[in-house]
């Protein structure tokens, strides 16, 4: 049962793998170590199957695989979308070689991640002063968890914040979250964990949305060799829509973006592309 479960999970049938695990756990003379390992694997698979029930219908139009260390050399955002730079180019003492600093269009603040005394990697903000930058201001604990948070990015509204975290509740590695700032109370709402395909069991590094150009960018190391990252270009949607009428294997293919052309099925891709501005490609 154990090896059958592993095989079915590898073949993209987590529901069958769960049935095999249940049969394996029914064996009376399992050692405590093997039982604990199987229960942990089952819990992980059950969580994965739940996520597969909420795969968003997203249209991906391009992808580019690059070395992780060159991640920010290929981004071309509209001026209104702000500026994204490697944090190391601003604060060289940082040792996170793929962390980003985000500047809104007004260029009066910067958001990035830093290691603060007593904490891990935390999201912080600085205000621009006449002679440089103010002190780092740690964002609240609704965002900064016991894990590491980095790669902040705001939409043009200055309210909607996307970022990555490897804190409690992630699918694996870094996952992507969204929260919103309340300018009246000066607080952030409880963050939402993004659905698949934005999140995966691999590392999902950032999500950027250029509203002027009508393009979004997802950086992830799923389906990618070690030391590299794939940037997927997608078409943002005004309203969230979930994938319907698909088998579990089809949902896995869409969730893991195994072939971005599969996201075109049933859509007039030419019409969708004409609604967005043509900008310099990745």
Secondary structure as GFF3:
##gff-version 3
##sequence-region A 1 282
A	DSSP	alpha_helix	2	10	.	.	.	ID=ss1
A	DSSP	alpha_helix	14	25	.	.	.	ID=ss2
A	DSSP	alpha_helix	32	52	.	.	.	ID=ss3
A	DSSP	beta_strand	59	67	.	.	.	ID=ss4
A	DSSP	three_ten_helix	68	73	.	.	.	ID=ss5
A	DSSP	three_ten_helix	79	81	.	.	.	ID=ss6
A	DSSP	beta_strand	83	86	.	.	.	ID=ss7
A	DSSP	alpha_helix	87	90	.	.	.	ID=ss8
A	DSSP	beta_strand	100	103	.	.	.	ID=ss9
A	DSSP	beta_strand	109	115	.	.	.	ID=ss10
A	DSSP	beta_strand	121	129	.	.	.	ID=ss11
A	DSSP	beta_strand	132	133	.	.	.	ID=ss12
A	DSSP	beta_strand	137	138	.	.	.	ID=ss13
A	DSSP	beta_strand	149	154	.	.	.	ID=ss14
A	DSSP	beta_strand	160	165	.	.	.	ID=ss15
A	DSSP	beta_strand	175	182	.	.	.	ID=ss16
A	DSSP	beta_strand	187	188	.	.	.	ID=ss17
A	DSSP	beta_strand	192	193	.	.	.	ID=ss18
A	DSSP	beta_strand	204	210	.	.	.	ID=ss19
A	DSSP	beta_strand	215	220	.	.	.	ID=ss20
A	DSSP	beta_strand	228	235	.	.	.	ID=ss21
A	DSSP	alpha_helix	248	255	.	.	.	ID=ss22
A	DSSP	three_ten_helix	260	264	.	.	.	ID=ss23
A	DSSP	alpha_helix	269	274	.	.	.	ID=ss24
###
